Amino acid sequence: TQSSFYAVKKACEPIHIQLDLSNYQVDVVNTTIAPLSGLLVTADVYTLDSKRVAHMEEHKNIAADAGINSMKLDLASFLQSGMVLVKLELHDPNGKLLSDNLYWLGAESSSYRQLDHLPAATLMGTASSMQIGATVHIHLELHNTGNVPALADKLTLLNATDGGRILPAYLSDNYVSLLAGETRDIEIEYPAASAQGAPQLAVRGWNLKPFTIAVAPAK
């Protein structure tokens, strides 16, 4: 699956947090028919070596089928010294994550060359599967165990026996980026008849050495 699919999927989620790149304004969009109150908007700014240099948060209410402005980020001083990563999160009053977004930002095009020197990331994954009817369901927990961000990590579902791809496969998310210490849960489904034996997951990324994750049958 192309990365553009997951980018559009993220952009079109019914409740969405985003950064206006023209002025670094954080916006919240609610395209559902229900108003939302007591939302917590957070924004964290990190250097490429995972140092958090800024944190902002704000409580907001939003009407149904509406968009609102939240805080505005002052990134100019941070961008002078290099690229930054901006992590946005939107939580409901009970702490449930409703939406998140991650941006890689540089002051100019040449700033992004710093990504070529990003140290290798370290990820660990555990996956288990369960067959329900004719469909196999895989739950994957992907964890960044290192101290540098892991960018644009792509998952591919394979047959463990011959390394061939299992298709079709439906992933809840892909091309994911994980900050240091961050964990992501991903759900995968595929028709049982599409596989030949046990499945495994191949993982590759911008600054990640490719590796595979075995999928264990659920107990």
Solvent accessible surface area in square Angstrom, and as a share of the most:
residue,aa,sasa,rsa
1,T,78,0.45
2,Q,138,0.61
3,S,53,0.34
4,S,70,0.45
5,F,109,0.45
6,Y,17,0.06
7,A,64,0.49
8,V,88,0.51
9,K,98,0.42
10,K,64,0.27
11,A,61,0.48
12,C,98,0.59
13,E,40,0.18
14,P,79,0.50
15,I,33,0.17
16,H,9,0.04
17,I,0,0.00
18,Q,63,0.28
19,L,10,0.05
20,D,49,0.25
21,L,101,0.50
22,S,98,0.63
23,N,61,0.31
24,Y,54,0.21
25,Q,27,0.12
26,V,0,0.00
27,D,21,0.11
28,V,0,0.00
29,V,42,0.24
30,N,0,0.00
31,T,81,0.47
32,T,38,0.22
33,I,170,0.86
34,A,48,0.38
35,P,97,0.61
36,L,38,0.19
37,S,74,0.48
38,G,30,0.29
39,L,2,0.01
40,L,44,0.22
41,V,0,0.00
42,T,14,0.08
43,A,1,0.01
44,D,18,0.09
45,V,3,0.02
46,Y,42,0.16
47,T,37,0.22
48,L,22,0.11
49,D,101,0.53
50,S,34,0.22
51,K,133,0.56
52,R,132,0.48
53,V,46,0.26
54,A,29,0.22
55,H,80,0.36
56,M,74,0.33
57,E,100,0.45
58,E,61,0.27
59,H,129,0.57
60,K,48,0.20
61,N,103,0.53
62,I,6,0.03
63,A,61,0.47
64,A,36,0.28
65,D,112,0.58
66,A,32,0.25
67,G,52,0.50
68,I,43,0.22
69,N,94,0.48
70,S,12,0.08
71,M,17,0.07
72,K,117,0.50
73,L,10,0.05
74,D,110,0.57
75,L,3,0.01
76,A,62,0.48
77,S,69,0.45
78,F,55,0.23
79,L,14,0.07
80,Q,156,0.69
81,S,105,0.68
82,G,10,0.10
83,M,6,0.03
84,V,2,0.01
85,L,1,0.00
86,V,0,0.00
87,K,14,0.06
88,L,0,0.00
89,E,47,0.21
90,L,0,0.00
91,H,35,0.16
92,D,28,0.14
93,P,94,0.59
94,N,141,0.72
95,G,49,0.48
96,K,135,0.57
97,L,82,0.41
98,L,45,0.23
99,S,4,0.03
100,D,21,0.11
101,N,23,0.12
102,L,36,0.18
103,Y,37,0.14
104,W,74,0.26
105,L,14,0.07
106,G,13,0.13
107,A,67,0.52
108,E,111,0.50
109,S,101,0.65
110,S,48,0.31
111,S,17,0.11
112,Y,84,0.32
113,R,167,0.61
114,Q,70,0.31
115,L,13,0.06
116,D,99,0.51
117,H,153,0.68
118,L,18,0.09
119,P,77,0.48
120,A,80,0.62
121,A,10,0.07
122,T,76,0.44
123,L,16,0.08
124,M,109,0.49
125,G,15,0.15
126,T,80,0.47
127,A,10,0.08
128,S,42,0.27
129,S,17,0.11
130,M,107,0.48
131,Q,110,0.49
132,I,106,0.54
133,G,66,0.63
134,A,80,0.62
135,T,42,0.25
136,V,14,0.08
137,H,56,0.25
138,I,1,0.01
139,H,74,0.33
140,L,0,0.00
141,E,77,0.34
142,L,0,0.00
143,H,52,0.23
144,N,0,0.00
145,T,65,0.38
146,G,25,0.24
147,N,115,0.59
148,V,14,0.08
149,P,1,0.01
150,A,0,0.00
151,L,0,0.00
152,A,34,0.26
153,D,0,0.00
154,K,21,0.09
155,L,3,0.02
156,T,23,0.13
157,L,6,0.03
158,L,25,0.12
159,N,8,0.04
160,A,48,0.37
161,T,104,0.61
162,D,97,0.50
163,G,38,0.37
164,G,30,0.29
165,R,126,0.46
166,I,1,0.00
167,L,104,0.52
168,P,61,0.38
169,A,20,0.16
170,Y,136,0.52
171,L,23,0.11
172,S,48,0.31
173,D,39,0.20
174,N,8,0.04
175,Y,61,0.23
176,V,5,0.03
177,S,17,0.11
178,L,0,0.00
179,L,19,0.09
180,A,39,0.30
181,G,49,0.47
182,E,36,0.16
183,T,60,0.35
184,R,50,0.18
185,D,84,0.43
186,I,0,0.00
187,E,84,0.38
188,I,1,0.00
189,E,71,0.32
190,Y,6,0.02
191,P,47,0.30
192,A,29,0.22
193,A,103,0.80
194,S,36,0.23
195,A,22,0.17
196,Q,119,0.53
197,G,56,0.54
198,A,58,0.45
199,P,14,0.09
200,Q,38,0.17
201,L,0,0.00
202,A,26,0.20
203,V,1,0.01
204,R,133,0.48
205,G,23,0.22
206,W,130,0.46
207,N,14,0.07
208,L,16,0.08
209,K,167,0.71
210,P,94,0.59
211,F,60,0.25
212,T,77,0.45
213,I,8,0.04
214,A,84,0.65
215,V,12,0.07
216,A,54,0.42
217,P,107,0.67
218,A,42,0.33
219,K,245,1.04
